[in-house]
Amino acid sequence: MKKGNFKINIIDILVLVLVIVAVIGAFVKFGGETGVANTNESVIEYKVKVKEVRQATVDALNKKGKVFDDKNKKEVGEIVNVEPSEAKRVEEKVDGTKVEAVVPERFDCLVTIQTKGKVNDLGFYNTINTELRTGSENIIYSQNVKCTGDIYEIRQVQ
């Protein structure tokens, strides 16, 4: 073999480009600035709408208490208020018209949770830096109850 006989083909270039893109992607995903670290801690209050639960779940929610992350069991806030109401859903009648009907023995609850977190121009983040977004699913997991609802409203208290 002669020295200096070095050939680059299109496959080599494509592999090199893919490696560079992968490194940049990994940096953006795992090492990039999220904006969360540069904000001050605030008190955040958010309301979760839990639909069609039984009376036992309403009673358990009314015990209030601390709320934990379902996956890592770290504390993410505290239930401060529960507003139960009759559960209603839209039903279609035989003639095709739709009516709002009360669901027997079921309740909808608006559960207010307070947490320490961070607020910035990117959004609201709880104590474990999970983003809180209106309309997103939220699991309420406490010593007394586990249920799922959608975040209905978020606001900064302090």
N, C-alpha and C positions, 0 to 999 in steps of 0.2 A: 504494500500500500504506500502510496506517495503522501508525503506531508502536504497539507493545504488542500487536499481533495475533499472539500466539505460542500455538500449539496443540501439545500433546503427545499422541501416540496410543500405543496399546499396543505397536506395533512399536518405537518409540523407547525405551520402557521396557525391553523385552526385550533390545535391543541393548546398552543401558547395563548391564544386569545381567550379560550374557554377557561384556562387557569386564572388569567388576570381578572376576568369577569367574576369568577367564583370568589376570589379573594376580596374584591371590592364589595360584592354582595354580602359576604360574611361580615365584613367590617361595618357596613350600613346596618345590618340586622342586629348584630350582637355588640358592636363597639361604638356605634354612632351615638351622638348626643340626643337624648329623648326630650330634653326640655323640662323633665320632671325634677331633676336634681337641683335646678337653679331657682326653685320657687320656695316660698315660705310655707310652713305648715299652717293649715286652716281647719276650722270645723266645717264639715260638709254635712248637709242633711238631704237625704233622698227618700222618695216614697216609692214603694214597690206595690203594684197591684197584683194580688193573688186572687185567682178566680175559682169559684165553685168548690170551696172547701167545706168540710163538715164542722159541726159545732165543736167537736173535740179539738180541731185545729185552731179554731177561733179562741177557745179557752187557753190553749197552749201559747198562742201568740200574745194573749193578754197578760201572761206572766212576765212578759218583756225579757230583759236580760241581754247578755252579750251575744253577738253574732260572730260566727267563725267562717273562715274559708272552707269550702267543702273538700278541697283537695289536700291542703297542707295543714289544716286545723288551726291556723293562726287567727287571732282575733282581728276582725275587720270593722267593728262598730258595736252599737247597742240599739235595741228596739226602744223607742221612746214614746210611741203612740200607735194605737191600732184602731181603725175605724171600720167596723163591719157593716155590711148592708146586704139586702136580699140579693141573691145571685140571679142574674137575668141573662137570657140568651135569645138570639133571633131564631125563630122557628118558621119553617115554611108550612103553610096549611095545604090541604088537599087541592084547593083551587089555585094554588101557586102564589098567593099573597103571603107576605112575610109579616110576622108580628113579634113583638118583644114579649117573652113569656118568663114568668118567675120559675126558677128551678127549685122544686121542693126540697126542703131540708139541706140546702146548700147556701153558702155565703160567699160574697166577694169581700176582701179586706184590703184596705189601703194602709200599709204598714210603713211607718216613718222610722228611719234608721239614721242615727248620727254617727259620724266617724271623723277621726282626725285624718287629714289627707292633704293633698297638694292641688292647687288650682293654678293653671296658667293658660296661655292662649291656645294650647292644644286640647285642654279639657280638664276634667275632674279625675283625681286618682285617690284611691283609698290608702290605708296604712301599708299595704303590701304592693303598692304601685299598680294595682289593677285599674284599668280605665272604667269609669262609670259613665254610661251613655243613656240618654232617654230612649226608651224603646227596646233596650237590650235585656236579655234574660238575666235574672239574678236569683241565686239560690239562697234562701234564708235557712241557715243551719245554726241552731242554738241547742242548749241543753234540753229544751222542752219540745222542739219541733224542727222538722225539715220540710220545706215546701219551696215551690218555684213560682216566680212571678216576673213581670216586666217592670223595669224602672219607668215610673210615670212622670216624675219631676225631680230635678236636682237644683240645689241652691247652696251658696256659700253663706254660712251663718256668721262667721268671724273672719 
